[in-house]
Amino acid sequence: MFFTWNAYSMTRTKLKKNIADLSAEIESVDDDKVRSIQKTLLNLLEYVISENDRLKDENQKLRDEINRLKGEQ
């Protein structure tokens, strides 16, 4: 199965579902080396998505703090 998706327009829930679908598809690959590489890439993708979410949260907190400080001046 070939997946096409646009990460910019996808919600976190849809991303998780697509990753789960990809993970299931990886198990059907016969070549152990290819399957290992795919799993590694999928793990990296999950990490990058998670880190991106964390950074978005941090940026929002910093924006909120800036706005709070501007209001105090």
C-alpha positions as a Markdown table, in Angstrom:
| # | Residue | x | y | z |
|---|---|---|---|---|
| 1 | Met | 0.0 | 0.0 | 0.0 |
| 2 | Phe | 1.3 | 3.5 | -0.8 |
| 3 | Phe | 0.4 | 6.4 | 1.5 |
| 4 | Thr | 0.1 | 10.0 | 0.4 |
| 5 | Trp | -0.5 | 12.6 | 2.9 |
| 6 | Asn | 0.2 | 16.2 | 3.6 |
| 7 | Ala | 1.6 | 16.6 | 7.2 |
| 8 | Tyr | 0.8 | 20.4 | 7.2 |
| 9 | Ser | -3.0 | 19.8 | 6.8 |
| 10 | Met | -3.2 | 16.8 | 9.1 |
| 11 | Thr | -4.3 | 16.7 | 12.7 |
| 12 | Arg | -2.3 | 14.9 | 15.3 |
| 13 | Thr | -4.9 | 12.1 | 15.5 |
| 14 | Lys | -4.7 | 11.5 | 11.7 |
| 15 | Leu | -0.9 | 11.5 | 11.8 |
| 16 | Lys | -1.0 | 8.9 | 14.6 |
| 17 | Lys | -3.4 | 6.7 | 12.6 |
| 18 | Asn | -1.2 | 7.0 | 9.5 |
| 19 | Ile | 1.9 | 6.0 | 11.5 |
| 20 | Ala | 0.0 | 3.1 | 12.9 |
| 21 | Asp | -1.1 | 2.0 | 9.4 |
| 22 | Leu | 2.5 | 2.4 | 8.1 |
| 23 | Ser | 3.8 | 0.3 | 11.0 |
| 24 | Ala | 1.4 | -2.5 | 10.1 |
| 25 | Glu | 2.4 | -2.3 | 6.5 |
| 26 | Ile | 6.1 | -2.5 | 7.5 |
| 27 | Glu | 5.5 | -5.9 | 9.1 |
| 28 | Ser | 4.4 | -7.3 | 5.7 |
| 29 | Val | 7.8 | -6.5 | 4.1 |
| 30 | Asp | 9.8 | -9.7 | 3.5 |
| 31 | Asp | 13.3 | -8.2 | 3.4 |
| 32 | Asp | 14.6 | -8.0 | 7.0 |
| 33 | Lys | 17.1 | -5.2 | 6.2 |
| 34 | Val | 14.5 | -3.1 | 4.5 |
| 35 | Arg | 12.0 | -3.7 | 7.3 |
| 36 | Ser | 14.6 | -2.6 | 9.8 |
| 37 | Ile | 15.4 | 0.6 | 7.9 |
| 38 | Gln | 11.7 | 1.3 | 7.6 |
| 39 | Lys | 11.1 | 0.8 | 11.3 |
| 40 | Thr | 14.1 | 3.1 | 12.1 |
| 41 | Leu | 12.7 | 5.8 | 9.8 |
| 42 | Leu | 9.2 | 5.5 | 11.3 |
| 43 | Asn | 10.7 | 5.9 | 14.8 |
| 44 | Leu | 12.6 | 9.0 | 13.7 |
| 45 | Leu | 9.4 | 10.4 | 12.2 |
| 46 | Glu | 7.5 | 9.8 | 15.5 |
| 47 | Tyr | 10.3 | 11.5 | 17.4 |
| 48 | Val | 10.3 | 14.5 | 15.0 |
| 49 | Ile | 6.5 | 14.9 | 15.3 |
| 50 | Ser | 6.7 | 14.6 | 19.1 |
| 51 | Glu | 9.5 | 17.2 | 19.3 |
| 52 | Asn | 7.6 | 19.5 | 17.0 |
| 53 | Asp | 4.6 | 19.3 | 19.2 |
| 54 | Arg | 6.7 | 20.0 | 22.3 |
| 55 | Leu | 8.3 | 23.0 | 20.6 |
| 56 | Lys | 4.9 | 24.4 | 19.5 |
| 57 | Asp | 3.7 | 24.2 | 23.1 |
| 58 | Glu | 6.9 | 25.9 | 24.3 |
| 59 | Asn | 6.5 | 28.7 | 21.7 |
| 60 | Gln | 2.9 | 29.3 | 22.8 |
| 61 | Lys | 3.9 | 29.5 | 26.4 |
| 62 | Leu | 6.7 | 32.0 | 25.5 |
| 63 | Arg | 4.2 | 34.1 | 23.4 |
| 64 | Asp | 1.8 | 34.1 | 26.3 |
| 65 | Glu | 4.6 | 35.2 | 28.7 |
| 66 | Ile | 5.6 | 38.0 | 26.3 |
| 67 | Asn | 2.0 | 39.2 | 26.1 |
| 68 | Arg | 1.7 | 39.0 | 29.9 |
| 69 | Leu | 4.8 | 41.1 | 30.3 |
| 70 | Lys | 3.8 | 43.6 | 27.7 |
| 71 | Gly | 0.6 | 44.1 | 29.6 |
| 72 | Glu | 2.5 | 44.8 | 32.8 |
| 73 | Gln | 4.6 | 47.6 | 31.3 |
